[in-house]
Amino acid sequence: MPKIKFLPHKKLLPKGGSFNAKKGESILDVALKNKINIEHACEKSCSCSTCHCIISKGFLTLSKIKEKEEDVLDKAWGLTEKSRLSCQAKIGESDIEVKIPLYTSNHI
């Protein structure tokens, strides 16, 4: 069973955490079921960029990014080459490490 390691986040998870995930689950669903309240203004419909996260390890093991997600990610604050929308990125068979940005486009 793959694990998701969330790096420390000042407000959401000050000490970080590591959680089990099922293959095919989204990063956001794993976070929410473990009481990590990542913002998701569009309710997982891939219409906003508030659930933007950065994959520190295991980026290539996630589901393939689709064009719609790429278009929405362009609006994300602090975009990197390893950015994904946590509502769209599905867990593969390997462990991953996730950084939740301190700010979202809603805070700017």
C-alpha positions as CSV (number, residue, x, y, z in Angstrom):
1,M,0.0,0.0,0.0
2,P,1.6,3.3,-1.0
3,K,2.1,6.1,1.5
4,I,1.8,9.8,1.1
5,K,4.1,11.9,3.2
6,F,2.9,15.5,3.6
7,L,5.7,17.9,4.4
8,P,5.0,20.3,7.3
9,H,2.7,23.2,6.5
10,K,2.5,26.2,8.9
11,K,-1.3,26.1,9.2
12,L,-2.7,22.8,7.9
13,L,-0.2,20.3,9.3
14,P,2.6,21.9,11.4
15,K,4.5,18.6,12.0
16,G,3.8,17.0,8.7
17,G,2.5,13.4,8.4
18,S,2.6,10.1,6.6
19,F,-0.6,8.3,5.6
20,N,-1.6,5.1,3.8
21,A,-3.3,5.6,0.4
22,K,-5.0,3.3,-2.0
23,K,-3.9,3.1,-5.6
24,G,-6.3,5.3,-7.6
25,E,-7.2,7.6,-4.7
26,S,-6.6,11.3,-5.3
27,I,-4.1,13.2,-3.1
28,L,-6.9,15.4,-2.0
29,D,-9.2,12.6,-0.9
30,V,-6.3,11.1,1.2
31,A,-5.6,14.5,2.8
32,L,-9.3,15.1,3.6
33,K,-9.9,11.7,5.2
34,N,-6.9,12.4,7.4
35,K,-8.2,15.8,8.5
36,I,-5.8,17.9,6.3
37,N,-8.1,20.6,5.1
38,I,-6.6,21.5,1.8
39,E,-8.7,24.2,0.2
40,H,-10.7,22.9,-2.8
41,A,-13.1,25.7,-3.8
42,C,-14.5,24.0,-6.9
43,E,-15.3,20.8,-5.0
44,K,-12.9,18.6,-7.0
45,S,-14.2,19.6,-10.4
46,C,-10.9,20.8,-11.8
47,S,-12.1,24.3,-12.2
48,C,-9.9,26.2,-9.7
49,S,-6.3,25.9,-8.5
50,T,-6.9,26.1,-4.8
51,C,-5.8,22.5,-4.2
52,H,-2.5,23.0,-5.9
53,C,0.3,20.9,-4.4
54,I,4.0,20.2,-5.3
55,I,5.2,16.6,-5.6
56,S,8.7,16.5,-4.0
57,K,9.1,12.7,-4.6
58,G,7.2,10.2,-6.8
59,F,5.9,12.7,-9.4
60,L,6.1,10.2,-12.2
61,T,4.2,7.5,-10.3
62,L,1.0,9.6,-10.3
63,S,-1.7,9.4,-12.9
64,K,-0.9,11.2,-16.2
65,I,-1.8,14.9,-16.2
66,K,-4.6,15.9,-18.5
67,E,-4.9,19.0,-20.6
68,K,-7.7,20.5,-18.5
69,E,-5.6,20.1,-15.3
70,E,-2.6,21.8,-17.1
71,D,-4.8,24.7,-18.1
72,V,-6.1,25.2,-14.5
73,L,-2.7,24.8,-13.0
74,D,-1.5,27.8,-15.0
75,K,-3.6,29.9,-12.5
76,A,-1.9,28.5,-9.5
77,W,0.3,30.6,-7.2
78,G,3.9,29.3,-6.9
79,L,3.6,26.9,-9.9
80,T,6.6,24.5,-10.4
81,E,7.4,21.7,-12.9
82,K,6.2,19.2,-10.3
83,S,2.9,20.9,-9.5
84,R,-0.4,19.0,-9.6
85,L,-3.9,19.6,-8.6
86,S,-4.5,17.4,-5.6
87,C,-8.0,16.7,-6.7
88,Q,-6.8,15.3,-10.0
89,A,-3.6,13.5,-9.2
90,K,-4.3,9.8,-8.5
91,I,-1.9,7.7,-6.5
92,G,0.1,5.0,-8.3
93,E,1.9,2.1,-6.7
94,S,4.8,4.0,-5.1
95,D,5.1,6.3,-2.1
96,I,5.0,10.1,-2.8
97,E,6.0,13.2,-0.9
98,V,3.8,16.3,-1.1
99,K,4.3,19.9,-0.3
100,I,1.2,22.1,0.2
101,P,2.0,25.7,-0.7
102,L,1.4,28.2,2.0
103,Y,-0.8,30.3,-0.2
104,T,-3.4,29.6,-2.9
105,S,-4.8,31.8,-5.6
106,N,-7.7,32.7,-3.3
107,H,-5.2,34.4,-0.9
108,I,-3.6,36.6,-3.4
